[in-house]
Amino acid sequence: MIRVAINGYGNLGRGAEIALSHTTDMECVAVFTRRDPGSLVTQGAPVAHVSDMADYVGKVDVVLNCGGSASDLGTQGPQVARMFDTVDSFDTHAKIPEHFAALDAAAKEAGTLALISAGWDPGLFSMLRVLGESVLPTGSTATFWGPGVSQGHSDAIRRIDGVADAKQYTVPVEETVQAVKEGRDVELTPRTMHKRVCYVVAEEGADQAEIERQIVTMPNYFADYDTTVNFVSAGELARDHAGIPHGGQVIRAGQTSEGTTSSVTFQLDLGSNPEFTGSVLVAAARAVARKSARGETGAITLFDVSLTDLSPHSAEELRKNYL
């Protein structure tokens, strides 16, 4: 059995524990938390404080770092990689080279293996972007996200004065999606590719017109998109928008000869973003355990992982039943 520990028990950590319960070759042997261990209720895994993590060296094969990219993983990653093989879902695209370099240095020094950015984007979508371009070198790739909840954008709305709660959905523009699939020339900009749909609970007496103005003009979040703001009650938000669904698709369209167009589409429709991301982390942990057993060290990404290493089945079983 591959012994896995979860570092951080928010939505992603809980999703990873659920994913581990569906495996037959892996087990969750510990959950590490910065909170009081006695305050956590897991699905059965024992809980320890992060300050006691070193006590588990030799008892854990892979640690899943389930903190946030903004403030946790940059610090957490190198620290944990000095003790254990690790997997994370670091998703700040612009800082991936920097994060990779930090993990690579820490892991090589410690003789461990660290797989970064193993979610669905970056992660699975990244793999399909490379695959699509490799197969169809003459063409273009477009990535659409949603329909689904953007937790970062929802949080940005909640920070506006007068907002009690909010959920924001990213919705792809279907006309643009279809044009890309057909290989037609189409302008790909934030506004032509995605819409923002917001559901906002305003505090009593708040100026709803001012709240809407601040949302639709917010730089880096909403100003470059067609944004719709819907004001709802707290009860409506809880009833109709309680989940964290998401998804999206990667489309590679290209020409195999003059006038002959082909396209490759990879699509995800996720009932729970954190549960699916946790499932990707768990599969990645299997690959890390196998590659580590072969003596590999340093930082890697999903580009460096084979399907054989991700699968619970042997290479012989894969050739017989899946090839």
N, C-alpha and C positions, 0 to 999 in steps of 0.2 A: 504494500500500500504506500502511496505517496502521501507524506504527512504535510499538510498545508496549514498555515496560520494566516489569519486575517488581521491586518493592522488598520484599525479604524472601523467603527460600527455604525456608520450612517446608512443612507439608502443603498449605497454601493456595497458596503460591507455586508449588509443583510442580504442583498441580492446574490453575493458570492457564496454565502453560507447555504442559501437555497439551492444554488447550482451544484455545490459539492454534494448535497444530499441525493442528487440524481446520478452520481458516478458510482462505479463499483471498484475502481482502482485507486481512489483518493479518499482521504478523510480530513475533516477539520479538527485539528488537535488543540487549537488555541485561538482566542480572539484577544488582541491587544488593544487597549483603550487608554485615552488620557483622562477619562472620567473615573469615578469611583467604581471599581470592578463589581462591587455588590449591587450597583444600581442598574446593571445591564441584564436583560433577559434575552438570552440567545435561544436558538433551536436545540441546544444541547451541548454546544462547545464550551469548554471551560474558559473563563475570562481572567486575564492578568493585566496589570498596569504596564504601560510601555516602559517604565523604568526598570522592569524586571525581565525585559526581552532577552538580555544576554544569558539569562538562566536557561533559555531554551535552545541554545546552540547545541547541535547534535541530536536534538529531539524534533526538529522541524526541517523538512526538505526545501520548502519554498514558502516565502512570505508574500502575500498579496497586499500591496500598499494601496489602501482604499481612501486616502485623503484627497483633498481638492488640489487641482493644479495651481491655483492662484497663490495659495499660501502654505500648503503642506508638502507636496511631493518634491519640490526643489530642495528642501532641507531634509525631509524624511528619507528620500531615495538613497543618497550617498551614505547616510548614517546606517541604515538597515543593510545596505549592500556590503558593508564592512563585516557583517556577521552571517548573512544568509543569502542564498539565491533569492531573487525577487522578481515580481511582475508588477507593473503599474499601468494606469490608463492616462498618463499625462497627455493633455489635449490642447495646450497652448501652442498652436502650430508654429508661430514665429520663434518660439524659444526651444523647439525640439533639438536643434543642433547643440545648444548650450547644455540642455538637460542630458543629452546623450553623452557629451564629453565628461560631465561631472560623474555620471554613473560608471562610465567606462574606466575612468581613473581609479575610482574607489573599488570597483569590483576586481580589476586586474591586480591591484595591490593586495586585496584580501584573498584572491583566488576563487572568487564567486562569479555567478552569472546573473546579469540583470537585463530583463526584457522590458523595454519601455513602450509606452503609447499603444498598449494592446487593448483598445476598445473597438468601437465600430467606425468611428471617424475622429481622430486617426485610428487605424487598425485595419479592419476588414475592408473598408472603402479604399484605403490606401493600396492594399493588395490588388483590388480590382482595377484601380487606375493604372497600376503598372502592367497588369495582365492585358488590359484592353489595348494599351498603347503598344505593347510588345507584339500582339497579334495583328493589330491594325495600325501600322506605323504612319500611314497617311490618313489623317483625320483629326478629330478634336474630341476632348473629354469635357463633360459637364457634370457637376455634382449638385443635386438638389436635396435639401433637407426638409423633412416634414411630410405630411402634416404631423405636428407634435409640439409638445411643451418645451419651450426654451427656458431653463431654470435661471440662467443668467439675465435674460431680458425681463423675466417676471420679477426678479429681485430688483432690477433697476427701476421698475415702475413702483414697487413697494417703498422705495426710498423717497419718493416725491411726497412733499407735505400734503396732508389731506387724504392720502391713500391708506386704507386699512388693510387691504389684501388685493392680490392680483394674480392672474395667470395669463401668459402670452403664448400664442400658438404661431409657429412658423408654417406657412402654407405655400407650397410651390405653385407657380403660375402654370396651369396645365397647357396653355397654348404654346408656351416656350418649351416645356417638356416634350410635347409632340413634335415641334419643329426640330429639336435636337435629335430625336429618335429617327426622324426621316432624313437627317443630314442636310436640312435646309439652312440657308444663311439666316442667322438670327442674332440680334444684339444681346449679349449676355452681360447684364448689369444687375446690381442688387434689386432695382425696381422691376426689371423685366423677369427676374428669376423667382422672387419670393415676395409674398405678402405677409404683413404682421397683423394678427387679429388679437385684440386685448380684451380681457374681461376684468373689470375693475370694481372693487367695493370701496366707495368713498366714505370717509368719516362724516358723521352727521354735521350738516352745516357747511361742508367743504364746497369750494367753488369748482364744480365739475367742468365748466368750460376752461378754466385755467389748468386743471389737471390734464385735460385732453390736449391743450396747447403744448404743455411741457412734454407730453409723451411724443406727439407727432413731430416735434422739432428737436428731439434729443439727438445730438450728434453721436455717431458710431453705433447707435442702436436702432433708431426709427426714422431719422430724417431722410435717409436715402431710399425708403420703402413706401409703398402704398400701405398706410396703417389705418385700421379701423378700431375705434375704442367703443366698447359696450359697457355701460354701467349696470351692474347687477347687485342684488342683495347678497349678504354673507351666506344665507341659506341656499340661494341659487348656485353660488360658487362652490359650496361644499357638496351640493347634490350633483351638479352637472360637470364639475371640473376637478374632481378629487384625485384622479390618477395622474401618472407621469408617462403617457404614451409618447412615442416618437417614431422616427423612421426616415426614409429617404431613398435615393437611388443614384447610382453612378452610371452614366451613359457614355459609351465610346462609340462614335460613328465615324466610319471611314470608307475609303474607296479601295476595293481590291483590284479594280481595273477601271479604265475610263468609262464613266457612266454606270458603274456597278457599285452600289452602296450596301454596306453591311453595318449592323450595329450590335453591340453587346450591352445588356442592361443587367445590373445587379441591384435588387430592391429589397429593402427591409421594412417591415410593418410591425412595430414593437408595441405590445400591450403595456410593457413596463420597461422604460429605458434602463434603470439601474439593474433590474434582474437580468436583462439581456447582456448588458455590459459585464456584469458579474460572471455570466456564463462564458464570455470570451476570455476573461481573466483566468478562469479555471482551466479551460482548454490550453491556454498559454502556459499555465503552471506545469501541466503534464509535459509539454515540450521542453520547458526549462529543466525539469528534473532529468529527462532523458539526455539532453545535450550536456548538462553538467556532469552526468555519470560518464560521459565520453571525454571529459577533461576540458571542456570549453569554458573560458572565463571572459570577463569583460562585459560590455553592453552590447545588446543586439535588439533588433526590431522584428516584427512579423515577416519582413522581407527575408530574414535569415532562417525562417522556420519552415520545415517541410510539412506537408499534410500527414505524412506518416507519423511524425512526432506529435502532432496535435491529436491524432485519433487514438481512442482506447484499443483499437484493433491492431493486430500484428500486421506486418507487411505482407505476409502470406495471405491472411484473411482479406486484406484490402485488394490484392490482385485477383483473388478468386471471386469476391462478391461485389466489388465496386468498380473495377476497371472495365 
